[in-house]
Amino acid sequence: MKRAERQYALVDLLRGARRPWSAARLAGEFEVSTRTIERDIKSLQLSGVPIYADHGVAGGYSILREYSLPPLNLSAAESLAVLAGLALLESSPYQGAARRAHAKIAAVMNEEHRAPVQKMLGMMQVIDAVAATDDVVPLGMLSDVIAARRVVRLTYLGEDANGGPDPATSTERDVETMGLVRAGDTWLLAGWCRLRDAIRGFRIERITRLEILDEVPPLRDPALLEADLARWPTRRLG
């Protein structure tokens, strides 16, 4: 969890708490050190968030229950950029979360920006390279796979002579998931393929069956994936 996300979550937790939370308890909740929590609280206090320290055996940090952080104040151009970016995730493993975020931002958009932003969005078109079919694993399942960090068993279509999917050459793979990669016009599930004993990227439109196994894979050296991606002009999204 990034610092800003943790601080928003910290405010929400304290705002809804009936009793003060100690720094140690907050650290355990967010899986960080007490020093990190204390820095977060100091930063929030300096920005005007009314967090108070109650001393004593049952003491800790508390906040006015009716308090909440102010909503984002985006300009028209910023709103357009965010909504357009979320719309591009419609054909990604994060389509469900992107739709929910899109609805939230659209709901709180400045009224004077709403019409011009919607007009500009209406002028944007996306041509998806691969149309979804009933044989493809649901996109939303891929984000669950990454979060679960489990070994997955998948059925993967090979390529025909023209580079298209070929059901006749499908294989079953056990894969240790390592992340998601956007390659041109498609998303890849990256992971350690036990069939090939190497890192492979699997085009999501060619995964026809996917099962999340109970096995937790061993930790692979991140340098292996970095070295594989170094062959391509890549960039991180965070």
HUTAQUI-V694903 format. One record per run of one state. SS is the DSSP state (alpha for helix, beta for strand, coil for the rest). FROM is the first residue (numbers start at 0). TO is the last residue. If there is no record, write none. Layout:
ss=SS from=FROM to=TO
ss=SS from=FROM to=TO
This chain:
ss=coil from=0 to=1
ss=alpha from=2 to=15
ss=coil from=16 to=19
ss=beta from=20 to=20
ss=coil from=21 to=21
ss=alpha from=22 to=29
ss=coil from=30 to=32
ss=alpha from=33 to=45
ss=coil from=46 to=49
ss=beta from=50 to=53
ss=coil from=54 to=58
ss=beta from=59 to=62
ss=coil from=63 to=74
ss=alpha from=75 to=90
ss=coil from=91 to=93
ss=alpha from=94 to=106
ss=coil from=107 to=109
ss=alpha from=110 to=121
ss=coil from=122 to=137
ss=alpha from=138 to=147
ss=coil from=148 to=149
ss=beta from=150 to=158
ss=coil from=159 to=163
ss=beta from=164 to=182
ss=coil from=183 to=184
ss=beta from=185 to=192
ss=coil from=193 to=196
ss=beta from=197 to=202
ss=alpha from=203 to=205
ss=beta from=206 to=211
ss=coil from=212 to=220
ss=alpha from=221 to=228
ss=coil from=229 to=237
